[in-house]
Amino acid sequence: MIIYGEENKKRSQPHTDEAKRKISESQKKRYDRLRQKAKLYDAILVHQQETDGQGLEEQMTKIKGKADVNFEELKDALLDLSMLKQTIERTENKKIK
């Protein structure tokens, strides 16, 4: 027999220590990934300001030396930044017209 008041009490209790630890570990991993991605984007932006007009593979090789990532992550980040740059340019062009 289930007493509904007791069941609701169990649901409303705060997380156990183990659950809190798992949540904090998960959040730490997430923030570490975000920090790594931010460092990567920063390295890409700085590098693109220094060398405008080089080939994509040449840029990727030099950026990889500045940020500790694999080429797939780097390629995705470059594409993200490229799309963001195009979106900003289109928005600015619409504002001018």
N, C-alpha and C positions, 0 to 999 in steps of 0.2 A: 504494500500500500504506500502510495506516494503522498506525502503531505505537501500541498502546493506552496504553502508559505515557506517551508524549508528549502524547496527547490528554487524559489525566487531569491532567497537569501544567498544561496550558493552562486547564483548567476551574478548577483550584484557585488560580490566580494572582489577586492582588487586582485590583480594577477599574483600568482605565486612567485617566489624568488626565482625559480627555474625559468618561468615564462618571461619574467622581467629581464633575466640575463640573456635569453635568446633574442628578445626584442632589441636590447641594446647592442648585441653583437651584429644583428641584421642592419640596424641603423648605422653602426660604425662602418660596416662593409660598404653600404650605400654611399655614405659621405666620402669614404676613401675613393670610390670609383668616380664620384663627382669631382673631387679634388684633382684626380689624375686627368680627367677629361678637361678640366679648366686649365691645367698646366699645358696640356697638349694644344688647346686652342690658342693659348697665349704664345706658345712657341711658334705655332703656324703664323699667327698674325705678325709677330716680330720679324720672322723670317721673310714673309711676303713683303713687308715694308723695306727690308734690306735688299731683296732681290726680286724686282718686278720684271717679268718677262722670261724667266727661265722655264725649262720644260718641267712637267709635272713630276716625272720620275726623279729628276735631279733635285727638285725641291723636297720630295719625300725622303730621299736619302739623307739630305742635310738636316731635315727636321727630326728624323729618327735619332740622330746623334744627340739632339737637344732634349728630347722627351723619350722616356723609356716605354715605348709602345710597339705593337706589331704593325705590319703594313696594312692589314685590313682595317684596324681602328683608325689609322692615319688617313687612309683613303676615304673612309666614311666621314671623318671630321672635315677633310678638305671639301668633300661634296656638300656637307651641311653648310659650311661657311660660304661656299660658292653660291648656293641657293639663297642664303640669307642676304648676301651682297646684291644679287639680282633683284630680290624682293624690295630691298631698300632703294635701289636705283629706280625701280618702277614706281614706287610710292613717291619719291622725290620728283619724278617726271610728271606724275599726275598733279602734284601740288603746283608745279610751275605752270601747267596748262590751265 
